[in-house]
Amino acid sequence: MDFTLEVIPLPVSDIDRARDFYRDKVGFHVDIDQEVMPGMRIVQLTPPGSGCSIALGDSIWDLTKGETVPEPGSYQGLQLCVADIKAAHAELVERGLEISEPVQYSPDDGATFMYFKDPDGNGWSIQEYRRRATEPLHQVLADLANKREQ
C-alpha cells in the first residue's frame, strides 16, 4: 500500500492574506478556494511541479482529534526543492518575496539553501537539488514502484 503525502494544513491568521502571499509572492497555484462544508472554508495551494499542497482554513483543525491547535506562524522547516536555486531566487525576488540569498554549505548536490517566512512567520527553506533537472521526483518514485512490482 502506498501512502502519499499530498496536503499539509498550515496555520495562518488571515486566509486571504496567506492565499495572496503564496499565490502572488511564492507562485503557488490556487487549487481550491471555497466553503467545503457549512462554516468551513478551505484554500488549497500547490507549488509548481509538486505533488503536495498546503491547505489554509478557518476551521481545518476542528476535524482532527486532539487538544492542540497550532498557532499561526508555528510551523518551521517546511521545505521546497528546485533544480536551479539561482533561477528560483531571481524569480522569487522579481515576485517581491523577501528571501535570503542562497547559502552553499558544501559543493554537494542538495547542500545549497535559501529561506523565507510567510506573513505569519511560518518558516520555509528552498533546497537546490540539481539532480531534479534530469530526475524529477515523480519519475524517481514511479521507477521505484515499478521495481517493487517486478
VENHUKA-V779655 format. One record per helix or strand of 2 or more residues. SS is the DSSP state (A for helix, B for strand). FROM is the first residue (numbers start at 1). TO is the last residue. If there is no record, write none. Layout:
# VENHUKA-V779655
ss->SS from->FROM to->TO
ss->SS from->FROM to->TO
This chain:
# VENHUKA-V779655
ss->B from->7 to->9
ss->A from->15 to->25
ss->B from->29 to->37
ss->B from->40 to->46
ss->B from->53 to->57
ss->A from->60 to->63
ss->B from->78 to->82
ss->A from->85 to->94
ss->B from->103 to->104
ss->B from->112 to->117
ss->B from->123 to->128
ss->A from->130 to->133
ss->A from->137 to->149
